[in-house]
Amino acid sequence: MSITLRYALRSDVGLVRSNNQDSGFAGPNLLVVADGMGGHAGGDVASSIAVATLAPLNDDSFGSDDAVEELERALVSAREALVARTAEEPDLAGMGTTVTAILRTGTKLAMAHMGDSRAYLLRDGELTQVTTDHTFVQHLVDTGKITPEEAEVHPQRSVVMRVLCDFGLDLRPDVSVREGRPGDRWLLCSDGLSGYVSKQTMQQTLMDVDDPDLCTERLVQLALRAGGPDNITCIVADVLDPDELPEGVEPTSSVQVAGAAAIERNVPSAAADGPAARAAALVASAEETADDDEDETAEDEEAPEEEANLSALPARRKKRRAGRVLGLLVVLVLLGGGAWGGYRWTQTQYYVGIADGVVAIFRGIPQTAGPIQLSTEIERTNIEITSLDEFMVERLEQTIPEGSLTEARSRALSLAAVAADGSLAPAPTQTPSTTPTLPPETTPPVPETTTGAP
């Protein structure tokens, strides 16, 4: 028996961010989702480099063991490319990217994974998260400190511990090989989807919408309805037996590239009209003013030191661009006893939460270090939480972290649109394909083999 794939890729900039730092690639033999990080100047470059380095694997044929080695070798090359690019352009220092990739070889699917992008498998009506997030909160789950349900809404859930980066760290991916079973449906996605759409909703959508293209569109729309604060990228891929294709179903043969790796990178959000467009317009009109306000605030706070420390400003900007990876180091320092430098870093962070029944913006992180409170309310909106749905209220109760005052204000504006209009984007109106569901396979699955860093 042989297998083939029927797939679709979709990437959307979302309703808050100005550029798309996600990259996606989908071909007959290779599926990749990469979520870049490192600020406006670096995340899109990092994810594009990762996809460009992995893309040639789509044209080659490997044995299952060779496929794993080729994936690992390609990721080493991608890391070296990131380091070289940073040497040429020091302003990009601190960039990195998650990578979740599947390489088809014969009837096997080899996988490599780093970061908090995810791979899910829908088999016999049950959706399973195949990858394990390389995040601080997942570490807390693994060590029994918090539950998986608490991890989904933890304020530090975006702090990653293992990514493809230019830091000179030789971090190995998780790699594995699985048997491809006809009837399986795979979902690869960035946390712009998995962080804002529940697993139950994703499962129902994957079961209800047969056509992969319509299914990816529906998933993106669901993330936009949740506020679309992050870039959203997803791939839906069906495993087919080429000798037993249902009527009207054909495997996909075209190569699809989306997001930062595409020729047209920062296309407008799929929410092109209605409440979503109004929310995006509010964000765009406020960003310039918010940037000016943030710069003035930073200048006021650093005025006594500015003349003596002008040379330190580029270093601080690079440190902020390091994003979630450096955030982990600070969290660990604080947990280990605290440090003044760590506290100073926390005061460059922001989050959106609740104060006296309304949405408010806070500086810092929603934690304490002994007697020290690491956050302060700085702005309060007129958005009452009673005007928001239950899911969004729960997320606000757990707090929504943002990397800057601009992003925190943009999030508040998107919540204002939710309160005013009830949703951020209309659901797709296309009629799903009538592709019949493939019968479940009765033979037991081939045991999975896994190697890689724990």
One Martini backbone bead per residue (centre of mass of N, CA, C, O) as a GRO file, in nm:
protein
  454
    1MET     BB    1   0.098   0.035   0.020
    2SER     BB    2   0.009   0.369  -0.047
    3ILE     BB    3   0.051   0.730  -0.015
    4THR     BB    4  -0.131   1.043   0.000
    5LEU     BB    5  -0.194   1.400  -0.036
    6ARG     BB    6  -0.442   1.635   0.099
    7TYR     BB    7  -0.409   1.996   0.088
    8ALA     BB    8  -0.387   2.303   0.299
    9LEU     BB    9  -0.298   2.658   0.311
   10ARG     BB   10  -0.299   2.913   0.581
   11SER     BB   11  -0.244   3.279   0.616
   12ASP     BB   12  -0.271   3.533   0.882
   13VAL     BB   13  -0.207   3.843   1.031
   14GLY     BB   14  -0.450   3.961   1.154
   15LEU     BB   15  -0.580   4.239   1.376
   16VAL     BB   16  -0.291   4.365   1.502
   17ARG     BB   17  -0.067   4.303   1.332
   18SER     BB   18   0.154   4.432   1.071
   19ASN     BB   19   0.300   4.149   1.049
   20ASN     BB   20   0.414   3.837   0.912
   21GLN     BB   21   0.594   3.573   1.099
   22ASP     BB   22   0.481   3.356   0.945
   23SER     BB   23   0.536   3.025   0.795
   24GLY     BB   24   0.445   2.827   0.495
   25PHE     BB   25   0.446   2.473   0.379
   26ALA     BB   26   0.307   2.285   0.088
   27GLY     BB   27   0.350   1.946  -0.018
   28PRO     BB   28   0.354   1.619  -0.119
   29ASN     BB   29   0.612   1.576   0.115
   30LEU     BB   30   0.576   1.870   0.266
   31LEU     BB   31   0.526   2.012   0.600
   32VAL     BB   32   0.518   2.364   0.722
   33VAL     BB   33   0.554   2.541   1.041
   34ALA     BB   34   0.649   2.890   1.117
   35ASP     BB   35   0.722   3.092   1.416
   36GLY     BB   36   0.828   3.395   1.451
   37MET     BB   37   1.090   3.573   1.638
   38GLY     BB   38   1.216   3.920   1.724
   39GLY     BB   39   1.034   4.107   1.601
   40HIS     BB   40   0.975   4.298   1.328
   41ALA     BB   41   1.279   4.238   1.203
   42GLY     BB   42   1.306   3.894   1.258
   43GLY     BB   43   1.075   3.677   1.242
   44ASP     BB   44   1.032   3.662   0.930
   45VAL     BB   45   1.321   3.577   0.863
   46ALA     BB   46   1.339   3.313   1.024
   47SER     BB   47   1.097   3.158   0.893
   48SER     BB   48   1.198   3.182   0.601
   49ILE     BB   49   1.462   3.026   0.637
   50ALA     BB   50   1.341   2.761   0.729
   51VAL     BB   51   1.170   2.703   0.476
   52ALA     BB   52   1.397   2.729   0.260
   53THR     BB   53   1.567   2.487   0.380
   54LEU     BB   54   1.333   2.261   0.367
   55ALA     BB   55   1.201   2.259   0.076
   56PRO     BB   56   1.392   2.052  -0.088
   57LEU     BB   57   1.263   1.789   0.041
   58ASN     BB   58   1.010   1.769  -0.150
   59ASP     BB   59   1.199   1.653  -0.409
   60ASP     BB   60   1.268   1.406  -0.240
   61SER     BB   61   1.382   1.064  -0.165
   62PHE     BB   62   1.324   0.863   0.126
   63GLY     BB   63   1.383   0.697   0.384
   64SER     BB   64   1.279   0.690   0.702
   65ASP     BB   65   1.560   0.730   0.830
   66ASP     BB   66   1.660   0.953   0.636
   67ALA     BB   67   1.440   1.163   0.695
   68VAL     BB   68   1.529   1.237   0.978
   69GLU     BB   69   1.817   1.325   0.903
   70GLU     BB   70   1.731   1.547   0.702
   71LEU     BB   71   1.578   1.723   0.900
   72GLU     BB   72   1.814   1.775   1.092
   73ARG     BB   73   2.009   1.890   0.881
   74ALA     BB   74   1.830   2.130   0.794
   75LEU     BB   75   1.820   2.268   1.077
   76VAL     BB   76   2.120   2.320   1.098
   77SER     BB   77   2.133   2.499   0.846
   78ALA     BB   78   1.932   2.710   0.949
   79ARG     BB   79   2.093   2.803   1.193
   80GLU     BB   80   2.343   2.894   1.031
   81ALA     BB   81   2.184   3.106   0.868
   82LEU     BB   82   2.105   3.283   1.108
   83VAL     BB   83   2.388   3.351   1.205
   84ALA     BB   84   2.487   3.478   0.937
   85ARG     BB   85   2.268   3.700   0.917
   86THR     BB   86   2.343   3.844   1.183
   87ALA     BB   87   2.634   3.916   1.100
   88GLU     BB   88   2.529   4.104   0.866
   89GLU     BB   89   2.264   4.185   1.068
   90PRO     BB   90   2.259   4.295   1.386
   91ASP     BB   91   1.949   4.383   1.413
   92LEU     BB   92   1.861   4.059   1.417
   93ALA     BB   93   1.925   3.994   1.689
   94GLY     BB   94   1.726   3.728   1.841
   95MET     BB   95   1.623   3.546   1.640
   96GLY     BB   96   1.342   3.315   1.572
   97THR     BB   97   1.188   2.972   1.545
   98THR     BB   98   0.953   2.770   1.485
   99VAL     BB   99   0.909   2.402   1.418
  100THR     BB  100   0.681   2.211   1.201
  101ALA     BB  101   0.745   1.888   1.046
  102ILE     BB  102   0.650   1.691   0.749
  103LEU     BB  103   0.783   1.383   0.601
  104ARG     BB  104   0.727   1.200   0.322
  105THR     BB  105   0.781   0.828   0.311
  106GLY     BB  106   0.589   0.654   0.164
  107THR     BB  107   0.411   0.540   0.459
  108LYS     BB  108   0.569   0.764   0.603
  109LEU     BB  109   0.605   1.003   0.890
  110ALA     BB  110   0.822   1.254   0.940
  111MET     BB  111   0.924   1.439   1.242
  112ALA     BB  112   0.975   1.790   1.337
  113HIS     BB  113   1.026   1.972   1.662
  114MET     BB  114   0.997   2.330   1.764
  115GLY     BB  115   0.816   2.456   2.019
  116ASP     BB  116   0.453   2.588   1.989
  117SER     BB  117   0.386   2.455   1.764
  118ARG     BB  118   0.147   2.226   1.603
  119ALA     BB  119   0.038   1.874   1.604
  120TYR     BB  120  -0.247   1.708   1.472
  121LEU     BB  121  -0.463   1.407   1.512
  122LEU     BB  122  -0.725   1.272   1.314
  123ARG     BB  123  -0.873   0.967   1.453
  124ASP     BB  124  -1.166   0.832   1.471
  125GLY     BB  125  -1.274   1.124   1.598
  126GLU     BB  126  -0.983   1.185   1.733
  127LEU     BB  127  -0.803   1.443   1.891
  128THR     BB  128  -0.439   1.472   1.879
  129GLN     BB  129  -0.158   1.578   2.037
  130VAL     BB  130   0.163   1.515   1.920
  131THR     BB  131   0.299   1.748   2.029
  132THR     BB  132   0.535   1.919   2.243
  133ASP     BB  133   0.572   2.184   2.420
  134HIS     BB  134   0.847   2.428   2.440
  135THR     BB  135   0.763   2.528   2.749
  136PHE     BB  136   0.726   2.645   3.061
  137VAL     BB  137   0.436   2.533   3.120
  138GLN     BB  138   0.499   2.242   3.035
  139HIS     BB  139   0.699   2.198   3.260
  140LEU     BB  140   0.489   2.236   3.485
  141VAL     BB  141   0.320   1.996   3.400
  142ASP     BB  142   0.543   1.769   3.406
  143THR     BB  143   0.595   1.851   3.731
  144GLY     BB  144   0.296   1.917   3.866
  145LYS     BB  145   0.223   2.230   3.910
  146ILE     BB  146   0.016   2.205   3.671
  147THR     BB  147  -0.241   2.194   3.458
  148PRO     BB  148  -0.343   2.174   3.138
  149GLU     BB  149  -0.570   2.385   3.176
  150GLU     BB  150  -0.385   2.607   3.300
  151ALA     BB  151  -0.187   2.629   3.057
  152GLU     BB  152  -0.389   2.757   2.843
  153VAL     BB  153  -0.402   3.040   3.054
  154HIS     BB  154  -0.122   3.114   3.099
  155PRO     BB  155   0.076   3.402   3.098
  156GLN     BB  156   0.352   3.208   3.013
  157ARG     BB  157   0.285   3.027   2.746
  158SER     BB  158   0.502   3.187   2.538
  159VAL     BB  159   0.747   3.064   2.679
  160VAL     BB  160   1.026   2.943   2.530
  161MET     BB  161   1.289   2.671   2.532
  162ARG     BB  162   1.271   2.574   2.213
  163VAL     BB  163   1.451   2.691   1.925
  164LEU     BB  164   1.522   2.837   1.627
  165CYS     BB  165   1.843   3.006   1.645
  166ASP     BB  166   2.112   3.273   1.689
  167PHE     BB  167   2.262   3.193   1.981
  168GLY     BB  168   2.441   2.917   1.943
  169LEU     BB  169   2.235   2.697   2.000
  170ASP     BB  170   2.221   2.334   2.017
  171LEU     BB  171   1.904   2.256   1.945
  172ARG     BB  172   1.704   1.985   1.949
  173PRO     BB  173   1.473   1.807   1.805
  174ASP     BB  174   1.187   1.649   1.775
  175VAL     BB  175   1.169   1.306   1.666
  176SER     BB  176   0.969   1.107   1.424
  177VAL     BB  177   0.778   0.801   1.333
  178ARG     BB  178   0.494   0.737   1.119
  179GLU     BB  179   0.208   0.595   1.016
  180GLY     BB  180   0.023   0.621   0.727
  181ARG     BB  181  -0.331   0.660   0.737
  182PRO     BB  182  -0.602   0.621   0.587
  183GLY     BB  183  -0.814   0.892   0.717
  184ASP     BB  184  -0.627   1.084   0.808
  185ARG     BB  185  -0.590   1.402   0.993
  186TRP     BB  186  -0.391   1.693   0.965
  187LEU     BB  187  -0.265   1.952   1.200
  188LEU     BB  188  -0.094   2.253   1.139
  189CYS     BB  189   0.011   2.512   1.384
  190SER     BB  190  -0.004   2.802   1.524
  191ASP     BB  191  -0.074   2.990   1.817
  192GLY     BB  192  -0.294   3.165   1.668
  193LEU     BB  193  -0.489   2.914   1.701
  194SER     BB  194  -0.442   2.732   1.966
  195GLY     BB  195  -0.464   2.995   2.166
  196TYR     BB  196  -0.795   3.071   2.060
  197VAL     BB  197  -0.882   2.772   1.996
  198SER     BB  198  -1.034   2.512   2.081
  199LYS     BB  199  -1.006   2.178   2.060
  200GLN     BB  200  -1.308   2.117   2.017
  201THR     BB  201  -1.346   2.311   1.776
  202MET     BB  202  -1.134   2.190   1.591
  203GLN     BB  203  -1.252   1.906   1.579
  204GLN     BB  204  -1.529   1.979   1.459
  205THR     BB  205  -1.418   2.113   1.202
  206LEU     BB  206  -1.258   1.868   1.092
  207MET     BB  207  -1.526   1.691   1.072
  208ASP     BB  208  -1.723   1.888   0.900
  209VAL     BB  209  -1.483   1.976   0.693
  210ASP     BB  210  -1.361   1.815   0.420
  211ASP     BB  211  -1.229   2.045   0.286
  212PRO     BB  212  -0.921   2.177   0.334
  213ASP     BB  213  -0.963   2.469   0.238
  214LEU     BB  214  -1.222   2.528   0.403
  215CYS     BB  215  -1.100   2.449   0.677
  216THR     BB  216  -0.880   2.666   0.700
  217GLU     BB  217  -1.073   2.904   0.678
  218ARG     BB  218  -1.241   2.841   0.930
  219LEU     BB  219  -1.010   2.850   1.137
  220VAL     BB  220  -0.927   3.142   1.088
  221GLN     BB  221  -1.203   3.268   1.159
  222LEU     BB  222  -1.204   3.176   1.453
  223ALA     BB  223  -0.954   3.341   1.537
  224LEU     BB  224  -1.074   3.617   1.461
  225ARG     BB  225  -1.316   3.605   1.659
  226ALA     BB  226  -1.099   3.598   1.910
  227GLY     BB  227  -0.920   3.871   1.778
  228GLY     BB  228  -0.651   3.825   1.618
  229PRO     BB  229  -0.353   3.891   1.774
  230ASP     BB  230  -0.224   3.684   1.581
  231ASN     BB  231  -0.079   3.494   1.382
  232ILE     BB  232  -0.222   3.268   1.124
  233THR     BB  233  -0.141   2.914   1.085
  234CYS     BB  234  -0.248   2.643   0.853
  235ILE     BB  235  -0.265   2.279   0.810
  236VAL     BB  236  -0.451   2.054   0.601
  237ALA     BB  237  -0.415   1.685   0.598
  238ASP     BB  238  -0.482   1.410   0.392
  239VAL     BB  239  -0.483   1.062   0.400
  240LEU     BB  240  -0.430   0.858   0.106
  241ASP     BB  241  -0.537   0.612  -0.120
  242PRO     BB  242  -0.467   0.600  -0.457
  243ASP     BB  243  -0.651   0.324  -0.510
  244GLU     BB  244  -0.901   0.463  -0.304
  245LEU     BB  245  -1.061   0.702  -0.425
  246PRO     BB  246  -1.291   0.907  -0.395
  247GLU     BB  247  -1.526   1.066  -0.544
  248GLY     BB  248  -1.374   1.377  -0.635
  249VAL     BB  249  -1.086   1.291  -0.524
  250GLU     BB  250  -0.768   1.461  -0.506
  251PRO     BB  251  -0.458   1.498  -0.497
  252THR     BB  252  -0.204   1.709  -0.414
  253SER     BB  253   0.060   1.891  -0.623
  254SER     BB  254   0.100   2.159  -0.516
  255VAL     BB  255   0.276   2.443  -0.412
  256GLN     BB  256   0.259   2.602  -0.087
  257VAL     BB  257   0.294   2.951   0.011
  258ALA     BB  258   0.312   3.137   0.328
  259GLY     BB  259   0.361   3.440   0.441
  260ALA     BB  260   0.685   3.541   0.478
  261ALA     BB  261   0.773   3.333   0.235
  262ALA     BB  262   0.615   3.491   0.052
  263ILE     BB  263   0.582   3.726  -0.184
  264GLU     BB  264   0.313   3.803  -0.033
  265ARG     BB  265   0.312   3.886   0.288
  266ASN     BB  266   0.122   4.153   0.401
  267VAL     BB  267  -0.164   4.078   0.380
  268PRO     BB  268  -0.463   4.114   0.442
  269SER     BB  269  -0.706   4.021   0.610
  270ALA     BB  270  -0.977   3.805   0.572
  271ALA     BB  271  -1.120   4.040   0.729
  272ALA     BB  272  -1.238   4.268   0.496
  273ASP     BB  273  -1.508   4.305   0.660
  274GLY     BB  274  -1.673   4.453   0.888
  275PRO     BB  275  -1.583   4.430   1.212
  276ALA     BB  276  -1.289   4.354   1.147
  277ALA     BB  277  -1.215   4.607   0.988
  278ARG     BB  278  -1.274   4.807   1.216
  279ALA     BB  279  -1.067   4.697   1.413
  280ALA     BB  280  -0.818   4.732   1.232
  281ALA     BB  281  -0.852   5.040   1.196
  282LEU     BB  282  -0.820   5.115   1.492
  283VAL     BB  283  -0.537   5.004   1.524
  284ALA     BB  284  -0.394   5.168   1.301
  285SER     BB  285  -0.472   5.456   1.417
  286ALA     BB  286  -0.325   5.397   1.709
  287GLU     BB  287  -0.024   5.319   1.673
  288GLU     BB  288   0.122   5.589   1.639
  289THR     BB  289   0.033   5.711   1.910
  290ALA     BB  290   0.138   5.480   2.089
  291ASP     BB  291   0.434   5.500   2.011
  292ASP     BB  292   0.475   5.787   2.112
  293ASP     BB  293   0.395   5.735   2.407
  294GLU     BB  294   0.607   5.517   2.465
  295ASP     BB  295   0.858   5.685   2.405
  296GLU     BB  296   0.801   5.903   2.619
  297THR     BB  297   0.801   5.715   2.863
  298ALA     BB  298   1.088   5.607   2.826
  299GLU     BB  299   1.232   5.882   2.841
  300ASP     BB  300   1.142   5.960   3.128
  301GLU     BB  301   1.264   5.708   3.279
  302GLU     BB  302   1.574   5.750   3.133
  303ALA     BB  303   1.688   6.041   3.165
  304PRO     BB  304   1.921   6.020   3.390
  305GLU     BB  305   2.082   5.794   3.189
  306GLU     BB  306   2.103   5.868   2.887
  307GLU     BB  307   2.377   6.016   2.844
  308ALA     BB  308   2.550   5.766   2.976
  309ASN     BB  309   2.362   5.529   2.793
  310LEU     BB  310   2.341   5.525   2.473
  311SER     BB  311   2.497   5.253   2.409
  312ALA     BB  312   2.260   5.066   2.546
  313LEU     BB  313   2.010   5.076   2.359
  314PRO     BB  314   2.063   4.848   2.149
  315ALA     BB  315   2.070   4.622   2.363
  316ARG     BB  316   1.778   4.653   2.460
  317ARG     BB  317   1.644   4.596   2.189
  318LYS     BB  318   1.761   4.313   2.153
  319LYS     BB  319   1.637   4.195   2.410
  320ARG     BB  320   1.344   4.229   2.319
  321ARG     BB  321   1.374   4.054   2.055
  322ALA     BB  322   1.417   3.780   2.204
  323GLY     BB  323   1.175   3.744   2.387
  324ARG     BB  324   1.065   3.442   2.495
  325VAL     BB  325   1.345   3.327   2.563
  326LEU     BB  326   1.437   3.549   2.765
  327GLY     BB  327   1.190   3.530   2.945
  328LEU     BB  328   1.267   3.262   3.073
  329LEU     BB  329   1.521   3.353   3.223
  330VAL     BB  330   1.373   3.549   3.410
  331VAL     BB  331   1.182   3.352   3.545
  332LEU     BB  332   1.408   3.174   3.665
  333VAL     BB  333   1.537   3.392   3.834
  334LEU     BB  334   1.290   3.461   4.007
  335LEU     BB  335   1.249   3.170   4.117
  336GLY     BB  336   1.559   3.161   4.238
  337GLY     BB  337   1.540   3.485   4.393
  338GLY     BB  338   1.615   3.713   4.221
  339ALA     BB  339   1.658   4.029   4.027
  340TRP     BB  340   1.705   4.340   3.919
  341GLY     BB  341   1.722   4.282   3.616
  342GLY     BB  342   1.458   4.121   3.604
  343TYR     BB  343   1.273   4.345   3.700
  344ARG     BB  344   1.333   4.547   3.475
  345TRP     BB  345   1.220   4.367   3.251
  346THR     BB  346   0.924   4.345   3.347
  347GLN     BB  347   0.883   4.669   3.293
  348THR     BB  348   0.863   4.603   2.961
  349GLN     BB  349   0.592   4.476   3.017
  350TYR     BB  350   0.257   4.357   2.913
  351TYR     BB  351  -0.103   4.352   3.005
  352VAL     BB  352  -0.431   4.211   2.991
  353GLY     BB  353  -0.710   4.279   3.212
  354ILE     BB  354  -0.874   4.311   3.533
  355ALA     BB  355  -1.058   4.605   3.674
  356ASP     BB  356  -1.341   4.643   3.823
  357GLY     BB  357  -1.495   4.504   3.555
  358VAL     BB  358  -1.261   4.597   3.359
  359VAL     BB  359  -1.053   4.674   3.114
  360ALA     BB  360  -0.691   4.650   3.150
  361ILE     BB  361  -0.360   4.794   3.176
  362PHE     BB  362  -0.037   4.646   3.232
  363ARG     BB  363   0.269   4.660   3.399
  364GLY     BB  364   0.432   4.366   3.352
  365ILE     BB  365   0.379   4.081   3.562
  366PRO     BB  366   0.151   3.834   3.704
  367GLN     BB  367   0.358   3.855   3.965
  368THR     BB  368   0.558   3.741   4.242
  369ALA     BB  369   0.850   3.840   4.459
  370GLY     BB  370   0.744   3.790   4.725
  371PRO     BB  371   0.667   4.122   4.813
  372ILE     BB  372   0.677   4.169   4.503
  373GLN     BB  373   0.509   4.347   4.263
  374LEU     BB  374   0.520   4.301   3.892
  375SER     BB  375   0.262   4.503   3.873
  376THR     BB  376   0.080   4.782   3.699
  377GLU     BB  377  -0.165   4.994   3.665
  378ILE     BB  378  -0.211   5.233   3.372
  379GLU     BB  379  -0.492   5.146   3.230
  380ARG     BB  380  -0.844   5.225   3.163
  381THR     BB  381  -1.132   5.109   3.043
  382ASN     BB  382  -1.490   5.085   2.918
  383ILE     BB  383  -1.482   4.768   2.925
  384GLU     BB  384  -1.706   4.539   3.000
  385ILE     BB  385  -1.716   4.202   3.077
  386THR     BB  386  -2.027   4.163   3.015
  387SER     BB  387  -1.966   4.211   2.686
  388LEU     BB  388  -1.830   3.933   2.699
  389ASP     BB  389  -1.733   3.634   2.655
  390GLU     BB  390  -1.640   3.364   2.840
  391PHE     BB  391  -1.366   3.305   2.711
  392MET     BB  392  -1.247   3.597   2.732
  393VAL     BB  393  -1.277   3.629   3.036
  394GLU     BB  394  -1.091   3.397   3.113
  395ARG     BB  395  -0.839   3.518   2.977
  396LEU     BB  396  -0.836   3.781   3.144
  397GLU     BB  397  -0.807   3.646   3.421
  398GLN     BB  398  -0.517   3.524   3.319
  399THR     BB  399  -0.419   3.700   3.110
  400ILE     BB  400  -0.270   3.909   2.835
  401PRO     BB  401   0.016   3.908   2.683
  402GLU     BB  402   0.247   4.179   2.597
  403GLY     BB  403   0.536   4.346   2.448
  404SER     BB  404   0.361   4.622   2.445
  405LEU     BB  405   0.173   4.902   2.458
  406THR     BB  406   0.067   4.886   2.173
  407GLU     BB  407  -0.045   4.592   2.190
  408ALA     BB  408  -0.232   4.640   2.430
  409ARG     BB  409  -0.408   4.857   2.292
  410SER     BB  410  -0.490   4.683   2.053
  411ARG     BB  411  -0.637   4.471   2.216
  412ALA     BB  412  -0.847   4.663   2.337
  413LEU     BB  413  -0.972   4.741   2.065
  414SER     BB  414  -1.065   4.456   1.986
  415LEU     BB  415  -1.255   4.429   2.233
  416ALA     BB  416  -1.436   4.664   2.160
  417ALA     BB  417  -1.544   4.528   1.902
  418VAL     BB  418  -1.668   4.288   2.039
  419ALA     BB  419  -1.866   4.446   2.222
  420ALA     BB  420  -2.013   4.595   1.979
  421ASP     BB  421  -2.050   4.325   1.760
  422GLY     BB  422  -1.978   4.010   1.882
  423SER     BB  423  -1.769   3.999   1.634
  424LEU     BB  424  -1.487   3.972   1.387
  425ALA     BB  425  -1.616   3.746   1.186
  426PRO     BB  426  -1.743   3.585   0.938
  427ALA     BB  427  -1.857   3.305   0.838
  428PRO     BB  428  -1.834   3.088   0.615
  429THR     BB  429  -2.048   3.010   0.313
  430GLN     BB  430  -1.941   2.764   0.216
  431THR     BB  431  -1.984   2.453   0.083
  432PRO     BB  432  -1.907   2.167   0.171
  433SER     BB  433  -1.779   1.894   0.091
  434THR     BB  434  -1.896   1.554  -0.014
  435THR     BB  435  -1.682   1.387   0.099
  436PRO     BB  436  -1.630   1.089   0.190
  437THR     BB  437  -1.563   0.889   0.445
  438LEU     BB  438  -1.324   0.698   0.543
  439PRO     BB  439  -1.265   0.401   0.641
  440PRO     BB  440  -1.160   0.244   0.900
  441GLU     BB  441  -0.890   0.092   1.016
  442THR     BB  442  -0.830  -0.242   1.148
  443THR     BB  443  -0.545  -0.224   1.175
  444PRO     BB  444  -0.285  -0.191   1.356
  445PRO     BB  445  -0.058   0.023   1.447
  446VAL     BB  446   0.245   0.123   1.407
  447PRO     BB  447   0.493   0.165   1.595
  448GLU     BB  448   0.648   0.421   1.752
  449THR     BB  449   0.935   0.627   1.690
  450THR     BB  450   1.165   0.797   1.923
  451THR     BB  451   1.372   1.088   1.915
  452GLY     BB  452   1.562   1.296   2.121
  453ALA     BB  453   1.512   1.539   2.318
  454PRO     BB  454   1.351   1.569   2.631
   0.00000   0.00000   0.00000
